[in-house]
């Protein structure tokens, strides 16, 4: 089995965007999915969905508050396992792009 470590970045808006799709042909384990609010004044919200290639959508966060100048962790202690073709979509509450996402995972083939 080969393991490849990957990172992904995304400036989040109020439209659903894919930060990562597992196209490895095997499995992926998401170690961190950190959302940071770079606006020093206003809170924002994040909605995160795991889109399963075979069975549909599973919401892992829904309009969760990200405090101004703060960060939240959506994977952290509870890792996210993705099968081939699964993806993670992120949607912010504001269109400003003040939320930034960082994802770190390992692909196993």
N, CA, C and O atoms as a GROMACS GRO file, in nm:
protein
  436
    1UNK      N    1   0.084  -0.118   0.000
    1UNK     CA    2   0.000   0.000   0.000
    1UNK      C    3   0.089   0.124   0.000
    1UNK      O    4   0.184   0.135   0.077
    2UNK      N    5   0.055   0.216  -0.088
    2UNK     CA    6   0.127   0.344  -0.094
    2UNK      C    7   0.046   0.451  -0.022
    2UNK      O    8  -0.077   0.453  -0.028
    3UNK      N    9   0.116   0.539   0.047
    3UNK     CA   10   0.052   0.651   0.117
    3UNK      C   11   0.108   0.781   0.062
    3UNK      O   12   0.230   0.796   0.052
    4UNK      N   13   0.020   0.875   0.028
    4UNK     CA   14   0.059   1.005  -0.022
    4UNK      C   15  -0.011   1.112   0.060
    4UNK      O   16  -0.134   1.112   0.071
    5UNK      N   17   0.067   1.203   0.119
    5UNK     CA   18   0.010   1.310   0.198
    5UNK      C   19  -0.024   1.427   0.107
    5UNK      O   20   0.053   1.463   0.019
    6UNK      N   21  -0.143   1.486   0.129
    6UNK     CA   22  -0.193   1.596   0.047
    6UNK      C   23  -0.244   1.708   0.135
    6UNK      O   24  -0.290   1.686   0.247
    7UNK      N   25  -0.236   1.831   0.082
    7UNK     CA   26  -0.296   1.949   0.145
    7UNK      C   27  -0.387   2.015   0.043
    7UNK      O   28  -0.364   2.003  -0.078
    8UNK      N   29  -0.488   2.085   0.091
    8UNK     CA   30  -0.577   2.161   0.003
    8UNK      C   31  -0.615   2.290   0.075
    8UNK      O   32  -0.624   2.295   0.197
    9UNK      N   33  -0.636   2.396  -0.003
    9UNK     CA   34  -0.669   2.528   0.049
    9UNK      C   35  -0.789   2.581  -0.027
    9UNK      O   36  -0.809   2.548  -0.144
   10UNK      N   37  -0.870   2.666   0.040
   10UNK     CA   38  -0.987   2.722  -0.027
   10UNK      C   39  -1.028   2.851   0.041
   10UNK      O   40  -1.037   2.858   0.164
   11UNK      N   41  -1.053   2.956  -0.040
   11UNK     CA   42  -1.119   3.078   0.009
   11UNK      C   43  -1.268   3.053  -0.006
   11UNK      O   44  -1.318   3.034  -0.117
   12UNK      N   45  -1.340   3.054   0.105
   12UNK     CA   46  -1.480   3.012   0.110
   12UNK      C   47  -1.572   3.132   0.084
   12UNK      O   48  -1.551   3.240   0.138
   13UNK      N   49  -1.675   3.110   0.002
   13UNK     CA   50  -1.779   3.210  -0.021
   13UNK      C   51  -1.914   3.148   0.016
   13UNK      O   52  -1.919   3.042   0.079
   14UNK      N   53  -2.022   3.215  -0.023
   14UNK     CA   54  -2.154   3.163   0.010
   14UNK      C   55  -2.210   3.067  -0.094
   14UNK      O   56  -2.328   3.035  -0.093
   15UNK      N   57  -2.124   3.022  -0.186
   15UNK     CA   58  -2.159   2.917  -0.282
   15UNK      C   59  -2.084   2.790  -0.246
   15UNK      O   60  -1.967   2.795  -0.208
   16UNK      N   61  -2.150   2.676  -0.256
   16UNK     CA   62  -2.085   2.548  -0.225
   16UNK      C   63  -1.966   2.528  -0.319
   16UNK      O   64  -1.979   2.539  -0.441
   17UNK      N   65  -1.850   2.497  -0.260
   17UNK     CA   66  -1.727   2.472  -0.335
   17UNK      C   67  -1.662   2.346  -0.281
   17UNK      O   68  -1.669   2.316  -0.162
   18UNK      N   69  -1.599   2.272  -0.370
   18UNK     CA   70  -1.528   2.151  -0.330
   18UNK      C   71  -1.386   2.186  -0.290
   18UNK      O   72  -1.312   2.246  -0.368
   19UNK      N   73  -1.347   2.148  -0.168
   19UNK     CA   74  -1.209   2.168  -0.125
   19UNK      C   75  -1.124   2.045  -0.160
   19UNK      O   76  -1.004   2.059  -0.185
   20UNK      N   77  -1.185   1.925  -0.161
   20UNK     CA   78  -1.106   1.805  -0.187
   20UNK      C   79  -1.197   1.694  -0.239
   20UNK      O   80  -1.308   1.675  -0.191
   21UNK      N   81  -1.147   1.623  -0.339
   21UNK     CA   82  -1.212   1.502  -0.390
   21UNK      C   83  -1.110   1.389  -0.386
   21UNK      O   84  -0.998   1.404  -0.434
   22UNK      N   85  -1.149   1.276  -0.328
   22UNK     CA   86  -1.060   1.160  -0.326
   22UNK      C   87  -1.068   1.092  -0.462
   22UNK      O   88  -1.166   1.024  -0.493
   23UNK      N   89  -0.964   1.109  -0.542
   23UNK     CA   90  -0.955   1.044  -0.672
   23UNK      C   91  -0.839   0.947  -0.677
   23UNK      O   92  -0.788   0.916  -0.784
   24UNK      N   93  -0.798   0.899  -0.560
   24UNK     CA   94  -0.679   0.815  -0.550
   24UNK      C   95  -0.701   0.672  -0.600
   24UNK      O   96  -0.605   0.600  -0.626
   25UNK      N   97  -0.826   0.632  -0.613
   25UNK     CA   98  -0.857   0.493  -0.644
   25UNK      C   99  -0.862   0.407  -0.520
   25UNK      O  100  -0.899   0.290  -0.526
   26UNK      N  101  -0.826   0.465  -0.407
   26UNK     CA  102  -0.830   0.395  -0.278
   26UNK      C  103  -0.905   0.478  -0.177
   26UNK      O  104  -1.009   0.536  -0.208
   27UNK      N  105  -0.854   0.483  -0.056
   27UNK     CA  106  -0.918   0.558   0.052
   27UNK      C  107  -0.837   0.682   0.087
   27UNK      O  108  -0.718   0.691   0.054
   28UNK      N  109  -0.902   0.777   0.153
   28UNK     CA  110  -0.835   0.895   0.208
   28UNK      C  111  -0.878   0.911   0.353
   28UNK      O  112  -0.991   0.881   0.389
   29UNK      N  113  -0.785   0.957   0.435
   29UNK     CA  114  -0.816   0.992   0.573
   29UNK      C  115  -0.785   1.139   0.590
   29UNK      O  116  -0.671   1.182   0.572
   30UNK      N  117  -0.888   1.218   0.624
   30UNK     CA  118  -0.871   1.362   0.648
   30UNK      C  119  -0.830   1.380   0.793
   30UNK      O  120  -0.904   1.344   0.885
   31UNK      N  121  -0.711   1.436   0.813
   31UNK     CA  122  -0.659   1.457   0.948
   31UNK      C  123  -0.701   1.590   1.006
   31UNK      O  124  -0.725   1.601   1.126
   32UNK      N  125  -0.709   1.692   0.921
   32UNK     CA  126  -0.752   1.823   0.968
   32UNK      C  127  -0.834   1.891   0.861
   32UNK      O  128  -0.805   1.882   0.742
   33UNK      N  129  -0.938   1.959   0.905
   33UNK     CA  130  -1.017   2.046   0.820
   33UNK      C  131  -1.044   2.171   0.904
   33UNK      O  132  -1.143   2.181   0.976
   34UNK      N  133  -0.952   2.266   0.892
   34UNK     CA  134  -0.954   2.387   0.975
   34UNK      C  135  -1.015   2.501   0.896
   34UNK      O  136  -0.978   2.526   0.781
   35UNK      N  137  -1.110   2.572   0.959
   35UNK     CA  138  -1.174   2.689   0.900
   35UNK      C  139  -1.131   2.809   0.982
   35UNK      O  140  -1.149   2.811   1.104
   36UNK      N  141  -1.075   2.911   0.916
   36UNK     CA  142  -1.026   3.032   0.983
   36UNK      C  143  -1.100   3.152   0.930
   36UNK      O  144  -1.117   3.168   0.809
   37UNK      N  145  -1.144   3.237   1.021
   37UNK     CA  146  -1.211   3.362   0.985
   37UNK      C  147  -1.107   3.474   0.991
   37UNK      O  148  -1.063   3.513   1.100
   38UNK      N  149  -1.068   3.525   0.875
   38UNK     CA  150  -0.964   3.629   0.870
   38UNK      C  151  -1.022   3.769   0.887
   38UNK      O  152  -0.947   3.867   0.883
   39UNK      N  153  -1.152   3.780   0.907
   39UNK     CA  154  -1.216   3.908   0.937
   39UNK      C  155  -1.200   3.932   1.087
   39UNK      O  156  -1.243   3.849   1.168
   40UNK      N  157  -1.140   4.040   1.124
   40UNK     CA  158  -1.114   4.069   1.265
   40UNK      C  159  -1.234   4.124   1.340
   40UNK      O  160  -1.226   4.146   1.461
   41UNK      N  161  -1.347   4.146   1.271
   41UNK     CA  162  -1.462   4.211   1.334
   41UNK      C  163  -1.588   4.125   1.334
   41UNK      O  164  -1.658   4.118   1.434
   42UNK      N  165  -1.618   4.059   1.222
   42UNK     CA  166  -1.746   3.991   1.206
   42UNK      C  167  -1.735   3.839   1.210
   42UNK      O  168  -1.646   3.781   1.149
   43UNK      N  169  -1.826   3.777   1.284
   43UNK     CA  170  -1.839   3.632   1.280
   43UNK      C  171  -1.893   3.589   1.144
   43UNK      O  172  -1.952   3.670   1.073
   44UNK      N  173  -1.874   3.463   1.108
   44UNK     CA  174  -1.930   3.406   0.987
   44UNK      C  175  -1.976   3.265   1.022
   44UNK      O  176  -1.954   3.219   1.135
   45UNK      N  177  -2.038   3.196   0.930
   45UNK     CA  178  -2.081   3.058   0.954
   45UNK      C  179  -2.028   2.967   0.843
   45UNK      O  180  -2.000   3.012   0.732
   46UNK      N  181  -2.014   2.839   0.877
   46UNK     CA  182  -1.966   2.740   0.781
   46UNK      C  183  -2.061   2.620   0.780
   46UNK      O  184  -2.108   2.575   0.885
   47UNK      N  185  -2.088   2.570   0.661
   47UNK     CA  186  -2.158   2.445   0.642
   47UNK      C  187  -2.065   2.353   0.564
   47UNK      O  188  -2.009   2.394   0.462
   48UNK      N  189  -2.049   2.230   0.612
   48UNK     CA  190  -1.958   2.135   0.547
   48UNK      C  191  -2.032   2.005   0.520
   48UNK      O  192  -2.101   1.952   0.606
   49UNK      N  193  -2.018   1.956   0.397
   49UNK     CA  194  -2.084   1.834   0.354
   49UNK      C  195  -1.983   1.735   0.299
   49UNK      O  196  -1.892   1.772   0.224
   50UNK      N  197  -1.999   1.608   0.337
   50UNK     CA  198  -1.927   1.500   0.271
   50UNK      C  199  -2.023   1.443   0.168
   50UNK      O  200  -2.132   1.397   0.202
   51UNK      N  201  -1.982   1.447   0.042
   51UNK     CA  202  -2.063   1.396  -0.067
   51UNK      C  203  -2.010   1.257  -0.102
   51UNK      O  204  -1.902   1.243  -0.158
   52UNK      N  205  -2.088   1.157  -0.067
   52UNK     CA  206  -2.050   1.018  -0.092
   52UNK      C  207  -2.084   0.984  -0.236
   52UNK      O  208  -2.197   1.004  -0.280
   53UNK      N  209  -1.987   0.932  -0.309
   53UNK     CA  210  -2.006   0.900  -0.449
   53UNK      C  211  -2.115   0.797  -0.475
   53UNK      O  212  -2.165   0.788  -0.587
   54UNK      N  213  -2.154   0.719  -0.372
   54UNK     CA  214  -2.253   0.614  -0.395
   54UNK      C  215  -2.383   0.633  -0.317
   54UNK      O  216  -2.486   0.578  -0.356
   55UNK      N  217  -2.381   0.710  -0.207
   55UNK     CA  218  -2.503   0.714  -0.126
   55UNK      C  219  -2.554   0.854  -0.093
   55UNK      O  220  -2.656   0.865  -0.025
   56UNK      N  221  -2.490   0.960  -0.137
   56UNK     CA  222  -2.545   1.093  -0.116
   56UNK      C  223  -2.465   1.180  -0.022
   56UNK      O  224  -2.344   1.166  -0.010
   57UNK      N  225  -2.536   1.272   0.044
   57UNK     CA  226  -2.477   1.382   0.119
   57UNK      C  227  -2.486   1.357   0.269
   57UNK      O  228  -2.590   1.314   0.319
   58UNK      N  229  -2.377   1.385   0.342
   58UNK     CA  230  -2.378   1.380   0.488
   58UNK      C  231  -2.320   1.510   0.541
   58UNK      O  232  -2.205   1.542   0.515
   59UNK      N  233  -2.399   1.582   0.615
   59UNK     CA  234  -2.357   1.712   0.667
   59UNK      C  235  -2.275   1.691   0.795
   59UNK      O  236  -2.320   1.624   0.888
   60UNK      N  237  -2.154   1.748   0.799
   60UNK     CA  238  -2.071   1.737   0.919
   60UNK      C  239  -2.070   1.866   0.999
   60UNK      O  240  -2.027   1.867   1.115
   61UNK      N  241  -2.117   1.976   0.939
   61UNK     CA  242  -2.135   2.103   1.010
   61UNK      C  243  -2.245   2.179   0.937
   61UNK      O  244  -2.251   2.179   0.814
   62UNK      N  245  -2.333   2.245   1.014
   62UNK     CA  246  -2.440   2.322   0.954
   62UNK      C  247  -2.447   2.459   1.020
   62UNK      O  248  -2.482   2.471   1.138
   63UNK      N  249  -2.414   2.560   0.944
   63UNK     CA  250  -2.416   2.699   0.989
   63UNK      C  251  -2.347   2.715   1.125
   63UNK      O  252  -2.396   2.786   1.213
   64UNK      N  253  -2.233   2.649   1.139
   64UNK     CA  254  -2.154   2.657   1.261
   64UNK      C  255  -2.081   2.791   1.263
   64UNK      O  256  -2.022   2.832   1.162
   65UNK      N  257  -2.084   2.859   1.375
   65UNK     CA  258  -2.022   2.991   1.386
   65UNK      C  259  -1.870   2.980   1.391
   65UNK      O  260  -1.813   2.900   1.465
   66UNK      N  261  -1.807   3.062   1.307
   66UNK     CA  262  -1.661   3.078   1.311
   66UNK      C  263  -1.637   3.220   1.361
   66UNK      O  264  -1.666   3.316   1.289
   67UNK      N  265  -1.585   3.236   1.484
   67UNK     CA  266  -1.572   3.369   1.540
   67UNK      C  267  -1.473   3.457   1.464
   67UNK      O  268  -1.377   3.408   1.404
   68UNK      N  269  -1.496   3.587   1.468
   68UNK     CA  270  -1.404   3.682   1.407
   68UNK      C  271  -1.263   3.656   1.459
   68UNK      O  272  -1.243   3.639   1.579
   69UNK      N  273  -1.166   3.654   1.367
   69UNK     CA  274  -1.025   3.631   1.399
   69UNK      C  275  -1.003   3.498   1.472
   69UNK      O  276  -0.909   3.484   1.549
   70UNK      N  277  -1.090   3.399   1.446
   70UNK     CA  278  -1.079   3.270   1.512
   70UNK      C  279  -1.080   3.155   1.413
   70UNK      O  280  -1.100   3.174   1.293
   71UNK      N  281  -1.059   3.035   1.465
   71UNK     CA  282  -1.060   2.913   1.384
   71UNK      C  283  -1.141   2.805   1.452
   71UNK      O  284  -1.155   2.805   1.574
   72UNK      N  285  -1.195   2.713   1.372
   72UNK     CA  286  -1.258   2.593   1.425
   72UNK      C  287  -1.204   2.473   1.349
   72UNK      O  288  -1.160   2.486   1.234
   73UNK      N  289  -1.206   2.359   1.412
   73UNK     CA  290  -1.156   2.235   1.354
   73UNK      C  291  -1.274   2.141   1.330
   73UNK      O  292  -1.349   2.111   1.422
   74UNK      N  293  -1.289   2.095   1.205
   74UNK     CA  294  -1.402   2.008   1.171
   74UNK      C  295  -1.364   1.861   1.160
   74UNK      O  296  -1.452   1.776   1.151
   75UNK      N  297  -1.236   1.828   1.161
   75UNK     CA  298  -1.194   1.687   1.157
   75UNK      C  299  -1.125   1.653   1.288
   75UNK      O  300  -1.176   1.571   1.365
   76UNK      N  301  -1.012   1.713   1.314
   76UNK     CA  302  -0.943   1.702   1.442
   76UNK      C  303  -0.937   1.564   1.503
   76UNK      O  304  -0.876   1.473   1.446
   77UNK      N  305  -1.000   1.548   1.618
   77UNK     CA  306  -0.992   1.423   1.691
   77UNK      C  307  -1.077   1.313   1.628
   77UNK      O  308  -1.051   1.195   1.652
   78UNK      N  309  -1.175   1.349   1.549
   78UNK     CA  310  -1.255   1.248   1.479
   78UNK      C  311  -1.225   1.259   1.330
   78UNK      O  312  -1.281   1.345   1.262
   79UNK      N  313  -1.140   1.176   1.281
   79UNK     CA  314  -1.096   1.178   1.141
   79UNK      C  315  -1.213   1.152   1.047
   79UNK      O  316  -1.314   1.095   1.087
   80UNK      N  317  -1.198   1.195   0.921
   80UNK     CA  318  -1.299   1.173   0.819
   80UNK      C  319  -1.241   1.076   0.717
   80UNK      O  320  -1.138   1.104   0.656
   81UNK      N  321  -1.306   0.962   0.700
   81UNK     CA  322  -1.263   0.862   0.601
   81UNK      C  323  -1.342   0.881   0.472
   81UNK      O  324  -1.465   0.890   0.475
   82UNK      N  325  -1.271   0.888   0.361
   82UNK     CA  326  -1.335   0.907   0.231
   82UNK      C  327  -1.301   0.790   0.140
   82UNK      O  328  -1.185   0.749   0.130
   83UNK      N  329  -1.402   0.739   0.072
   83UNK     CA  330  -1.381   0.637  -0.030
   83UNK      C  331  -1.351   0.706  -0.162
   83UNK      O  332  -1.369   0.827  -0.176
   84UNK      N  333  -1.305   0.629  -0.258
   84UNK     CA  334  -1.276   0.685  -0.390
   84UNK      C  335  -1.400   0.754  -0.446
   84UNK      O  336  -1.508   0.695  -0.447
   85UNK      N  337  -1.385   0.878  -0.493
   85UNK     CA  338  -1.496   0.954  -0.549
   85UNK      C  339  -1.569   1.042  -0.450
   85UNK      O  340  -1.645   1.130  -0.491
   86UNK      N  341  -1.548   1.022  -0.319
   86UNK     CA  342  -1.610   1.108  -0.218
   86UNK      C  343  -1.543   1.244  -0.218
   86UNK      O  344  -1.425   1.257  -0.251
   87UNK      N  345  -1.620   1.348  -0.180
   87UNK     CA  346  -1.562   1.482  -0.175
   87UNK      C  347  -1.619   1.560  -0.057
   87UNK      O  348  -1.719   1.521   0.002
   88UNK      N  349  -1.551   1.671  -0.025
   88UNK     CA  350  -1.595   1.760   0.081
   88UNK      C  351  -1.626   1.896   0.020
   88UNK      O  352  -1.540   1.957  -0.045
   89UNK      N  353  -1.749   1.944   0.042
   89UNK     CA  354  -1.792   2.076  -0.002
   89UNK      C  355  -1.806   2.169   0.117
   89UNK      O  356  -1.850   2.127   0.225
   90UNK      N  357  -1.770   2.295   0.098
   90UNK     CA  358  -1.780   2.397   0.203
   90UNK      C  359  -1.861   2.515   0.152
   90UNK      O  360  -1.846   2.557   0.037
   91UNK      N  361  -1.947   2.569   0.239
   91UNK     CA  362  -2.028   2.686   0.206
   91UNK      C  363  -2.025   2.781   0.324
   91UNK      O  364  -2.058   2.742   0.437
   92UNK      N  365  -1.985   2.904   0.300
   92UNK     CA  366  -1.985   3.006   0.404
   92UNK      C  367  -2.118   3.078   0.411
   92UNK      O  368  -2.201   3.066   0.321
   93UNK      N  369  -2.138   3.152   0.519
   93UNK     CA  370  -2.260   3.230   0.534
   93UNK      C  371  -2.253   3.362   0.460
   93UNK      O  372  -2.356   3.415   0.419
   94UNK      N  373  -2.134   3.416   0.443
   94UNK     CA  374  -2.115   3.545   0.377
   94UNK      C  375  -2.041   3.525   0.245
   94UNK      O  376  -1.964   3.430   0.229
   95UNK      N  377  -2.066   3.614   0.152
   95UNK     CA  378  -2.000   3.605   0.020
   95UNK      C  379  -1.862   3.668   0.020
   95UNK      O  380  -1.794   3.667  -0.083
   96UNK      N  381  -1.820   3.724   0.132
   96UNK     CA  382  -1.698   3.805   0.139
   96UNK      C  383  -1.569   3.728   0.116
   96UNK      O  384  -1.469   3.789   0.079
   97UNK      N  385  -1.568   3.598   0.138
   97UNK     CA  386  -1.445   3.522   0.127
   97UNK      C  387  -1.355   3.538   0.249
   97UNK      O  388  -1.235   3.511   0.242
   98UNK      N  389  -1.413   3.582   0.362
   98UNK     CA  390  -1.334   3.599   0.485
   98UNK      C  391  -1.301   3.467   0.554
   98UNK      O  392  -1.217   3.464   0.644
   99UNK      N  393  -1.365   3.359   0.512
   99UNK     CA  394  -1.332   3.228   0.566
   99UNK      C  395  -1.231   3.160   0.475
   99UNK      O  396  -1.245   3.160   0.352
  100UNK      N  397  -1.129   3.102   0.537
  100UNK     CA  398  -1.028   3.025   0.463
  100UNK      C  399  -1.023   2.884   0.521
  100UNK      O  400  -1.033   2.865   0.642
  101UNK      N  401  -1.009   2.786   0.433
  101UNK     CA  402  -1.005   2.646   0.477
  101UNK      C  403  -0.870   2.584   0.445
  101UNK      O  404  -0.809   2.614   0.342
  102UNK      N  405  -0.825   2.498   0.534
  102UNK     CA  406  -0.704   2.418   0.514
  102UNK      C  407  -0.741   2.274   0.546
  102UNK      O  408  -0.796   2.245   0.652
  103UNK      N  409  -0.709   2.183   0.452
  103UNK     CA  410  -0.735   2.041   0.470
  103UNK      C  411  -0.604   1.965   0.451
  103UNK      O  412  -0.526   1.994   0.361
  104UNK      N  413  -0.581   1.868   0.539
  104UNK     CA  414  -0.464   1.781   0.528
  104UNK      C  415  -0.513   1.638   0.537
  104UNK      O  416  -0.590   1.603   0.627
  105UNK      N  417  -0.467   1.554   0.442
  105UNK     CA  418  -0.512   1.415   0.439
  105UNK      C  419  -0.400   1.325   0.389
  105UNK      O  420  -0.295   1.370   0.343
  106UNK      N  421  -0.425   1.194   0.400
  106UNK     CA  422  -0.337   1.095   0.342
  106UNK      C  423  -0.423   1.009   0.250
  106UNK      O  424  -0.531   0.964   0.287
  107UNK      N  425  -0.372   0.987   0.130
  107UNK     CA  426  -0.437   0.899   0.033
  107UNK      C  427  -0.369   0.764   0.037
  107UNK      O  428  -0.246   0.756   0.032
  108UNK      N  429  -0.447   0.658   0.047
  108UNK     CA  430  -0.395   0.521   0.056
  108UNK      C  431  -0.438   0.444  -0.068
  108UNK      O  432  -0.558   0.428  -0.093
  109UNK      N  433  -0.341   0.396  -0.145
  109UNK     CA  434  -0.371   0.321  -0.267
  109UNK      C  435  -0.311   0.184  -0.260
  109UNK      O  436  -0.326   0.106  -0.354
   0.00000   0.00000   0.00000
